[in-house]
Amino acid sequence: MALGKCAVAVGLLAIVGALNPAAAKITQYECKFPYEAARGGGWIPEILILTDDDVKGEIMVFDPIIKHFVGNPIDARLSGRTKVRSTYTWELVFRNKGQGGRMIYTFSYFSNGQPAKMKGEPGGYRGNWSAEGTCKVSKG
């Protein structure tokens, strides 16, 4: 029975996409980066969701770090694209117990099977943290 509902949903998505091609320009990345204390003790998120809406020109990113400091998704931007790689960047400005700071993040997804890469750089400080992970990509 569930398979039948899935087929109906896929059919409806195909019809909507055919009637409104603009609706088929959203790419969502759901990525996992294994936790390692050596990677900044949590500054690289274990889970990342990034949505790239070509129609609206909006790119939004959300992860547990953003949830903790901001509470809702924040803007990101496309900083580079080739046939196999899409790279996005964003800046997280935060305040915690009277202290403030910022982290500059870079995320790259590779469509050729290479691991996704993420880097976090603390603003105003030397050094950075990075990780490799896996992503599930959906287009709609």
C-alpha positions in Angstrom: 0.0 0.0 0.0 2.8 2.4 0.9 4.4 1.7 -2.5 1.2 2.8 -4.2 1.1 6.1 -2.3 4.8 6.7 -3.2 4.0 6.1 -6.9 1.1 8.6 -6.7 3.4 11.2 -5.0 6.1 10.7 -7.6 3.5 11.1 -10.3 2.1 14.3 -8.8 5.6 15.7 -8.5 6.3 14.9 -12.2 3.0 16.6 -13.2 3.8 19.7 -11.1 7.3 19.9 -12.5 6.0 19.6 -16.1 3.4 22.4 -15.5 5.8 24.6 -13.6 9.4 24.0 -14.6 10.5 26.7 -12.1 9.4 24.5 -9.2 12.0 21.9 -10.2 15.0 24.1 -9.4 15.5 23.4 -5.6 18.4 21.3 -4.5 18.6 20.2 -0.8 21.7 18.7 0.7 21.3 16.7 3.9 24.8 15.9 5.1 26.4 14.1 8.0 29.9 14.8 9.3 31.1 12.3 12.0 31.9 14.1 15.3 35.6 14.3 16.3 36.7 16.4 19.3 39.9 17.2 17.4 37.8 19.1 14.8 37.1 22.0 17.0 35.1 20.2 19.7 31.8 20.8 17.9 32.3 23.8 15.6 31.9 21.5 12.6 28.2 20.3 12.9 27.4 16.6 12.7 24.3 17.3 10.6 23.9 20.0 7.9 20.9 20.9 5.8 21.4 23.4 2.9 18.7 24.4 0.5 19.6 26.1 -2.8 16.5 27.6 -4.5 17.6 28.7 -8.0 14.1 30.2 -8.7 14.1 32.6 -5.8 17.8 33.0 -5.7 17.8 32.0 -2.0 20.3 29.7 -0.3 19.5 28.7 3.3 21.6 26.6 5.7 20.7 25.1 9.1 22.6 22.9 11.6 22.7 22.3 15.3 25.2 25.2 15.8 23.0 27.6 14.0 20.0 26.3 15.9 21.8 26.9 19.2 23.0 30.5 18.5 20.3 31.8 16.0 17.3 29.5 16.2 16.4 29.4 12.5 18.1 28.9 9.1 20.5 31.6 7.9 21.5 32.8 4.5 24.4 31.2 2.6 25.8 32.0 -0.9 27.1 30.0 -3.8 30.8 30.8 -4.0 31.8 28.4 -6.8 30.4 25.7 -9.1 32.0 23.3 -11.6 30.5 20.2 -13.4 31.3 18.1 -10.2 31.5 20.6 -7.3 29.2 23.1 -5.7 30.8 25.3 -2.9 28.8 27.4 -0.5 29.9 29.8 2.2 28.2 31.5 5.2 29.1 33.4 8.3 27.7 32.7 11.7 27.8 35.7 14.1 27.1 34.7 17.7 27.0 35.8 21.3 27.4 33.4 24.2 27.6 34.4 27.9 28.7 38.0 27.1 31.3 36.8 24.6 30.9 37.2 20.9 32.5 35.9 17.8 32.0 34.7 14.3 32.7 31.6 12.3 33.1 31.5 8.5 32.0 28.2 7.0 32.7 26.7 3.6 30.8 23.6 2.4 31.6 21.7 -0.9 29.5 18.9 -2.4 31.1 16.7 -5.1 28.7 14.9 -7.5 31.5 12.4 -8.6 31.4 10.4 -5.3 34.1 12.2 -3.4 33.2 13.0 0.2 31.6 16.3 1.0 33.9 18.7 2.7 33.3 21.3 5.4 35.6 23.9 6.9 35.1 26.3 9.8 37.3 29.3 10.3 37.0 31.4 13.5 36.9 35.1 12.5 39.9 37.1 13.7 41.9 34.0 14.7 44.4 31.7 12.9 43.6 28.1 12.2 40.5 26.3 11.1 38.7 23.0 11.4 37.6 20.7 8.6 35.7 17.4 8.1 34.6 15.1 5.4 31.2 13.6 5.2 28.3 12.1 3.2 25.3 13.8 1.7 21.9 12.8 0.5 20.8 15.2 -2.3 17.2 15.7 -3.3 16.0 17.9 -6.2 12.5 19.1 -6.6 
